[in-house]
């Protein structure tokens, strides 16, 4: 069954909002090139219409926060077999790209499309986009994404088969335009959950199994304060469901190692006490033995968006029983440590086991 997305206006009765096929795939490509976050906020666009060694052109090329290359190809008017074969062909070329190749692709893209006074280096663009240190190597793995304004059953079957049976990191994302009172709305739907596709691909390719230790990136900023997190026992994320919903993967009893990105390092490890809740529902001791919502205290954390203010961007918190923490100035950062921007992760990266073992030794944690 092909993917279908609908929108209804709420009122005295449901009113369907009409949709239409986007008049051209070129328009969709331009929209995504202008804001690749529409596909995935965890991507950095590095190329558009990238010339390959085979005389073909990749519609959009990006990298994620782990340095993996992502190929995005629009379906246009090609048959399912043609466009999927093209994606696989691009994958065979992309997997051989070295860091300097990616840097050259980005430089050419900046000259043609960016507004920067001078082209950004790959390192600069990565730090600017993700706020974290550049991985030791880019392109340890790659992902393939079919982008379509309509997705047919044949494309779905082929992509699902490649992902399920052969562990190909391939997925499809479907966009539809809705029109209401002269205004246009763009919707997005994935064929399969991206994290599931990625995990299945790693499993099929014989990647390292998960070691049972969890990871969290704590985005310390003007409102999200690490010292408050230490004192009141929590980790948090917000600003959009993409960031906060991953915290739901943590279950009571999970052990989580906390990293502050942007070159700061690891600052603590703790055990999950309660599942994630919106900030409005997170209760803390007010200092007088009373349990009150954290939003009622004069804390930096209380400045974050609540469910009442904006459910989409509300901050969400996970209660943590700290096993060991350090102030930011004593953060542990070493060459070879694992790190990314994910609010929550169960890494299977080859660096993760080393990171956990090294931190455990430094902090005296039993594994």
PyMOL commands that set and color helices and strands:
alter all, ss='L'
color gray80, all
select helices_A, chain A and resi 25-34+36-38+80-94+99-113+122-130+153-166+194-204+226-232+241-249+279-281+294-296+301-303+328-330+350-363
alter helices_A, ss='H'
color red, helices_A
select strands_A, chain A and resi 8-9+15-16+18-20+43-51+57-64+69-74+142-148+170-180+183-190+214-217+234-237+255-260+265-278+283-285+291-293+316-325
alter strands_A, ss='S'
color yellow, strands_A
deselect
rebuild
show_as cartoon
